[in-house]
């Protein structure tokens, strides 16, 4: 861990003189130690939230490994930007897409394998091949609140204010979706693709098995003030964490942990010191939840005891958790 901490620290030392090297170091630290510290450093370098220039455009979407090399994808003003982080080169895929008049409402996702990107805005919802920018699937239905690929990349969930549609990408000519779910503020696929957890428009958390016409369970609640609706499965798919508060206290930002089997609440509702704004992830043992808050600071929540750690960013590279 000491070596990884030095790699993270070096990434910040060189970010102004060699941003490509800084990104490569941060990504390597995340590969060696996929902890909250590593992911927070990676996020700050990508988005420029430590006072440095952004390495990627403001519409940065996701980072993934392909063919043994490190590649980052972002939706830029002129198309899809692909960054080769090993040498710092940038390639722009011209996707012939009209610019969005409401870019903050545009939703983007990259498949887990890094092969395709989905974009939804007022022009519709489209899927592009990241190898050449080719349009592989398209729907005139846009304005999504969330777009997210299934774990194997063969299906796409597109949530809007009135309905959530599940599209089979292997049937590009299909007029109707493979399934319909209620309107959702957030959607997350089960790790093995067996179903979805959604946060509905009325802030209920629901689990929908694939192919089912009704939810297996639903838990009412509220989204805390300034809180971003988000859901996250544990790696085994047995539990899910959602940014939901008790109905009796909807103002305080909180997270709740549920059993996927029956929707029962695991432990108490955990209040946060900052609303979830940008990112949420588990540590390796899935005991702590890492959060990027509204002020772009890193927070670690102990899901077992409810304790929150809010380390100063200056000491983040030396911060270690007891897990």
Buried (B, 14 or more C-beta within 10 A) or exposed (E): EEEBBBBBBBBBBBBEEBBBBBBBBBBBBBEBBBBBBBBBBBBBBBBBBBEBEBBBBEBBBBBBEBEEEBBBBBBBEEBBBBBBBBEBEEEEBEBEBEEBEEEEBBBBBBBBBBBBBBBBBEBBBBBBBBEEBEEEBEBEBBBBBBBBBBBEBEBBBBBBEEBBBBBBBEEEEEEEBBBEBBBBBBBBBBEEBBBBBBBBBEBBBBBBBBEEEEBBBBBEBBBBEEBBBBBBBBEEBEBBBBBBBBEEEBEBBBBBBBBBEEBEEBEEBBBBEBBBBBBBBBBEEBBBBBBBBBEBBBBBBBBEEEEBBBBEBEEBBBBEBEB
